[in-house]
């Protein structure tokens, strides 16, 4: 077993998940995701696109801790306490994107199915990816990874 695989297993055992940050590439934005939340809690792992990896890492840990305390998150509902001054929401990531973003989850879970939520964040002026007139960069940095591509505000 590689050192990185052992570190993943150790973190899952100690913290309930391991968090990976992936730097921006030519065709994809920076993204951060968890491995192991689905295994340890039966709740979706988390993926965050387009935010600084340190910030996103802390948001994943916050999600994990809030799940451990019994909080339940539902796609399409809005939540505070993840990003100072802004609500966020979750969408369930379609399985077709499991081979594009949370690749280490595929390795970890093998052939076992698992779920992932995408944490969606607004712009500093309160626009969401599904709103009209958002910048091309914002659209590129945070694609919505489900077939619906948008959430109706509740």
C-alpha positions in Angstrom: 0.0 0.0 0.0 1.3 3.5 -0.9 2.0 6.1 1.8 -0.9 8.3 0.4 -3.3 5.3 0.5 -2.3 4.6 4.1 -2.7 8.4 5.0 -6.2 8.3 3.5 -7.2 5.2 5.6 -5.6 6.7 8.7 -7.5 10.0 8.3 -10.8 8.2 7.6 -10.3 6.2 10.8 -9.3 9.2 12.9 -11.5 12.0 11.5 -14.2 10.2 9.5 -12.9 11.4 6.2 -9.8 12.3 4.2 -9.8 15.6 2.2 -8.1 16.1 -1.1 -7.4 19.3 -3.0 -6.8 19.4 -6.7 -5.2 22.4 -8.3 -6.6 24.1 -11.4 -5.8 22.5 -14.7 -6.1 23.6 -18.3 -9.7 22.4 -18.6 -10.9 22.2 -15.0 -11.1 24.5 -12.0 -9.6 23.9 -8.6 -11.6 21.4 -6.5 -11.6 19.8 -3.1 -13.5 16.7 -2.0 -13.8 14.2 0.8 -13.3 10.5 0.8 -14.9 8.3 3.5 -17.9 10.2 4.8 -20.2 7.9 2.9 -18.4 4.9 4.4 -18.3 6.2 8.0 -21.6 7.9 8.2 -23.7 6.7 5.3 -24.0 10.4 4.1 -22.8 11.8 0.8 -19.1 12.7 0.5 -18.6 16.4 -0.4 -17.1 18.1 -3.5 -16.4 21.9 -3.7 -15.4 23.5 -7.0 -13.6 26.8 -7.7 -12.6 27.8 -4.2 -9.2 28.1 -2.6 -8.2 24.6 -1.4 -7.5 25.7 2.2 -10.9 27.4 2.5 -12.7 24.4 0.8 -10.8 22.0 3.1 -12.2 23.8 6.1 -15.7 23.7 4.6 -15.5 20.0 4.1 -14.4 19.5 7.7 -17.3 21.7 8.8 -19.7 19.6 6.8 -18.2 16.4 8.3 -18.4 17.7 11.8 -22.0 19.0 11.4 -23.0 15.6 10.0 -21.4 13.9 13.0 -23.5 16.1 15.3 -26.7 14.9 13.6 -27.4 17.7 11.2 -29.1 16.6 7.9 -28.4 18.4 4.6 -30.8 18.2 1.7 -30.2 19.2 -1.9 -31.9 22.4 -2.9 -32.1 23.8 0.6 -29.9 26.7 1.7 -27.6 26.6 4.7 -25.4 29.1 6.6 -22.3 28.7 8.6 -20.1 27.4 5.8 -19.0 30.6 4.1 -19.0 33.7 6.2 -21.8 36.1 5.2 -23.3 33.8 2.6 -25.6 30.9 2.4 -24.7 27.8 0.3 -26.7 24.9 -1.0 -26.1 21.4 -2.1 -26.8 19.4 -5.3 -26.4 15.7 -5.6 -23.6 14.9 -8.1 -24.6 12.7 -10.9 -22.7 9.4 -11.1 -21.3 10.3 -14.6 -19.1 12.9 -12.9 -17.6 10.4 -10.4 -15.1 9.5 -13.1 -14.2 13.2 -13.7 -13.8 14.7 -10.2 -13.7 12.5 -7.0 -11.4 9.9 -8.6 -9.9 8.8 -5.3 -13.4 7.9 -4.1 -13.7 5.5 -7.0 -10.4 3.9 -5.9 -11.5 3.8 -2.2 -15.0 2.5 -2.7 -14.2 0.2 -5.6 -17.4 -1.1 -7.2 -19.6 -0.1 -4.3 -21.9 2.8 -5.1 -21.5 6.0 -3.2 -23.1 9.5 -3.2 -21.5 12.9 -3.4 -23.0 16.3 -2.8 -21.6 19.4 -4.5 -21.5 22.4 -2.2 -22.6 25.4 -4.3 -21.5 28.9 -3.4 -22.7 32.3 -4.6 -20.7 35.2 -5.9 -19.9 38.0 -3.5 -23.0 39.9 -4.9 -25.3 37.0 -4.3 -25.5 35.5 -7.8 -25.8 31.7 -8.2 -24.4 29.7 -11.1 -27.9 29.2 -12.5 -28.7 33.0 -12.5 -28.5 35.0 -15.6 -25.6 37.4 -16.3 -22.9 35.7 -14.2 -19.4 35.9 -15.5 -17.9 33.2 -17.8 -15.2 32.6 -15.2 -17.7 32.0 -12.4 -19.6 29.6 -14.7 -16.3 27.8 -15.6 -15.1 27.6 -12.0 -18.3 26.1 -10.6 -20.1 23.9 -13.1 -23.2 22.2 -11.6 -22.6 18.5 -11.7 -26.1 17.2 -12.1 -28.4 16.7 -15.0 -30.7 19.5 -13.8 -27.9 22.1 -13.8 -29.9 24.5 -11.5 -31.7 24.7 -8.3 -34.9 26.6 -7.7 -34.5 29.0 -4.8 -36.6 27.8 -1.9 
